[in-house]
Amino acid sequence: MEQVTLPHDARAGPTKPAVRAVTAQQLAVRPTDHVVDVGSCTGAVTIELARRAERVTAIERKPERLTVTEQNLAANEYDADVRLREAEAPAGLPDDADAMFVGGSRNFEAVLDHAVETGVDRVVMNVSRLEIAGEVVEAFRERDLLEDVLQVQVSHGYELAGATSFDANNPVYIVVGRRDAEGLA
């Protein structure tokens, strides 16, 4: 699949290309899906989803980040119907989503409540802070969504004194939820 181009930056968070790949795989996006990206920031996840789904709704509370999402979408190819909404979730969330990616922890419990109330089948949330990850896991569990938790850490090689060393990115916790999940295996 073609790489996501991000010529415009909004101080991108932890959702780097390798993490996006795992996230998209865990979200199990189908070609007929309506997927929501909560906290679109640079639009990197929005673009990945737009290459897999029929419809994508991207929610972003900061207008300057929503502009960056729009600019980065314009720099990439995708086939989905993409709608951008400036709102602080859960406001602006559609009632007909099949899957949801939550990229930020602000109001995440209300976002999860909305997902449960509207019948979202699959929810994946990425978290980079350990303490918040624990809260998110518990919130997924309380809503009978918790299916799995992954810790992903990607390191990139670079030359150091004629040999290869690695520069590690921060670990990201990927919390995976499914409606009627049976919990961690």
N, C-alpha and C positions, 0 to 999 in steps of 0.2 A: 504494500500500500504506500502511496505517496506520502512523503513527510509533510507535516504541518508547517507552514511558513508563518512566522510571527514577526513581521517587520516593525510592528508597533508594540511597545512594551508598557505594561501597567505594573511594573515591579512584580513579575511573575512569582507565584508561590511554589509549593513543592511538587506540583503536578508536571513533572518532567516527562519527556517522551516515553521512557521505559515504564514509568508509573502509569501513564495514560494507557499504555498497551494492556497492562494487567487490569487496570480499572475497567476498560472497555470489555475485556474478556469476562470479568466477573459480573458486569452489568448484563451480559448476554443480549445485546441489542439485536432485534429482528428487523428486517427491511420494512415491515408494516407498522413499526412502533412509533408512538409519540413519546419522546424522551424530554425530560426537563433537566436543565443544568442550573443548579442553584448556586449563584456566586460566580458568574462567568469570567470575571477579571480580564485575562488576555484573550479569551475565546478559544484557547487551545483545546479544551475538552469539548466545547460546543462544536468546533470544526470536526473533531474525531467522531462525535455523535452524528453530525450531519452527513457524514460519509457512509453511515450504517443504517440510519433510520429514515422513515418517511417524513416525520415532522420533529422539530426541535424547538422548544421554548427555552430561551436563556433569560434568567432573572439576574439582575445586578443592581445593587442599591446605590452605587456611586456612579453618577452620570459620566465622569471622565473615564471610568473603566468600561462602561457600556459603549462609549465611543471607540475605545480601543478594540473591544470585541467586534464591533461593526467593521472597523478598518481591517482587522486581521481576517475576518470572514471574506471581505472583498479580495484579499490577496490569495485565496485558496479556492480550489474546486470542490464542489459537493452538489448533491442532487436534492437534498431535503428542502422542505418548506421551513425556513428558520424565522422565528419571531423573537424579537428582543423586547424585554419589558424592564423599565426602570422601576424597581420596587424593592422594599425590604421584606423578604420572605418571612412569613407565609403569604403576605399580600402578593397578588399577581400570579400565584401558582394556579395552573389550570386544573380543572376537575376531571380531565379525561386522559391523564398520562398513564402510560404502560410501565415506564421505568423512570427512575430519578437518580441523578448524581448530585450529591451535596458536597461542595468543595470548601465550605467554610463552616465554622462552628457557631456563628451568631444565630440565635433563635432556632437551633437545630431541633429542639424538642417539639416546638410548634410545627416545624416543617415535617417531622416524622408523623406527628398527629394528623396533619393534612394528608400525608401519603396513605396512612391507614384508613382514614375516613373516606377517601375517594377511591380506594381499591387499587393503588399502585402495586403492581406485582413484584417489582425488583427495585431495591434501593441500595446504592453504594455510596459510602461516605469516606472521604480521605481526611486523615487527621495527622498533623505533624507534631503535636505536643502530647506527651505521655499522659499527663493528668486528664486532659480533655478526652483522649482515647478511652480511658477507663469510664468516664461519664457517658460517652457515646455507646460503648458496648452495653452498659447497663440500660441505657434508654432503648436500644434495639431489643434487648432481652425483655424489658417490661412490656413492650408492644408486640411480643411474639414474632419478631422479625429476624432475630439473630440467626444467621446461618453459618458464618465463618468470620474470622479475623486473620488478616495477613499482615506481616511486617515486611516491607520491601525497602531494601537499601541498595542503591545502585552506585557503583564506583567506576570511574573512568580512568583509563590508563594514560600516563604521560611519561615522557622521557626524563629520567633523573640520573645524571652521571653515567650516561651510556647504557642504562638499563631501564626497565619499566617499573614505575611505581603507580600507586593508585590514589586518586583524589575522590573521596567519598562524599556523596550527597547525604543530607539528613535522612534518617529513616522515615517512612510514611506508613501509617497504619491504615489499612484498607478494611473497612467494616462492611460486610456483605449481608444484606437482608433480603428475605423472600417472604411473601405473604404466607402464613401458615408454616413458617420454618420450624424445624424440629430441633434446632440448637446446634451447638458445635459437635462435630463428630469425635 
